[in-house]
Every structure is written in C-alpha cells, then in structure tokens.
Amino acid sequence: MLVLRRITQTVKIPELGEKIQAAQARSRMNVTEVCQRVGISRTYWYKIINDNIPDGLAEPTLRKIEEVLGVDLGVDFDNK
C-alpha cells in the first residue's frame, strides 16, 4: 500500500510562543475557544506558547492561529 505524506515547512522562532499568547489575550477569546477554532488540543496549545515543539511549528497551524486571532505574527518561512 502506498502512503502519501504531506511535507510541511516548520519554523522555530524565539519568543513566538509569547507573541501568540499575547495575541490570544488581546483577542479576548479563552484558550478553549481558540483551540477549537484552530483545530488543536489545549495540550498542543500550551506546547506552542511554551516554545516546546521540538520539530517546530507547522506553517498551516501558524497561519490558522493568525487567522483565528486576527494577527500577522510576521513569520516568513522563506527567510527563517
């Protein structure tokens, strides 16, 4: 059986978790609501904001967080 895998760019940027957490606080949405809209678990959310994702944050996840929170975090995957 052939298994197709999607390769996604990832990024590790110092203090990205802090920026995301600050954007969430400004949005006035609670963590549960943000996680539901982004499509991630609360556990994964806390890993993101604590910069505890060994392989980096996938671009689609970051873009969805930006969309839900209504922010541009200024992450350019072409110029890491």
C-alpha positions as CSV (number, residue, x, y, z in Angstrom):
1,M,0.0,0.0,0.0
2,L,1.3,3.4,-1.0
3,V,1.2,6.0,1.8
4,L,1.4,9.7,0.7
5,R,2.8,12.1,3.3
6,R,2.4,15.8,3.2
7,I,5.6,17.6,3.9
8,T,5.1,20.9,5.8
9,Q,7.5,23.6,6.5
10,T,8.2,24.2,10.2
11,V,9.6,27.1,12.0
12,K,11.4,27.7,15.3
13,I,11.4,31.4,16.2
14,P,12.5,32.5,19.7
15,E,9.6,34.1,21.6
16,L,7.0,33.1,19.1
17,G,5.0,31.5,21.9
18,E,5.0,34.7,23.8
19,K,3.7,36.6,20.8
20,I,1.0,34.1,20.2
21,Q,-0.1,34.1,23.9
22,A,-0.2,37.9,23.9
23,A,-2.3,37.9,20.7
24,Q,-4.7,35.4,22.3
25,A,-5.0,37.6,25.4
26,R,-5.8,40.7,23.2
27,S,-8.4,38.7,21.3
28,R,-10.4,38.2,24.5
29,M,-11.0,34.6,23.4
30,N,-10.3,31.9,26.0
31,V,-7.8,29.1,25.3
32,T,-10.5,26.6,24.7
33,E,-12.3,28.7,22.1
34,V,-9.0,29.4,20.3
35,C,-8.1,25.8,20.3
36,Q,-11.5,24.7,18.9
37,R,-11.3,27.3,16.1
38,V,-7.7,26.4,15.2
39,G,-8.4,22.7,15.5
40,I,-5.7,21.8,18.1
41,S,-5.8,20.4,21.6
42,R,-5.2,22.5,24.7
43,T,-2.1,20.4,25.3
44,Y,-0.7,21.3,22.0
45,W,-1.6,25.0,22.5
46,Y,0.5,25.0,25.7
47,K,3.4,23.4,23.9
48,I,3.2,26.2,21.3
49,I,3.1,29.0,23.8
50,N,5.9,27.5,25.8
51,D,8.0,27.0,22.7
52,N,8.1,23.3,23.4
53,I,7.7,21.8,19.9
54,P,10.9,20.0,19.1
55,D,10.2,19.8,15.4
56,G,9.0,23.4,15.1
57,L,5.5,24.8,14.4
58,A,4.0,23.8,11.0
59,E,3.1,26.6,8.7
60,P,-0.5,25.7,8.3
61,T,-1.0,25.7,12.1
62,L,0.7,29.0,12.5
63,R,-1.4,30.5,9.7
64,K,-4.6,29.2,11.2
65,I,-3.6,30.7,14.6
66,E,-3.0,34.0,12.9
67,E,-6.4,33.8,11.1
68,V,-8.3,33.0,14.3
69,L,-6.6,35.6,16.4
70,G,-6.7,38.2,13.6
71,V,-2.9,38.9,13.7
72,D,0.1,38.7,11.4
73,L,3.0,37.4,13.5
74,G,5.5,38.3,10.8
75,V,6.8,34.8,10.2
76,D,8.3,34.4,6.8
77,F,9.0,30.7,6.1
78,D,11.2,31.6,3.1
79,N,13.6,33.7,5.2
80,K,13.8,31.8,8.5
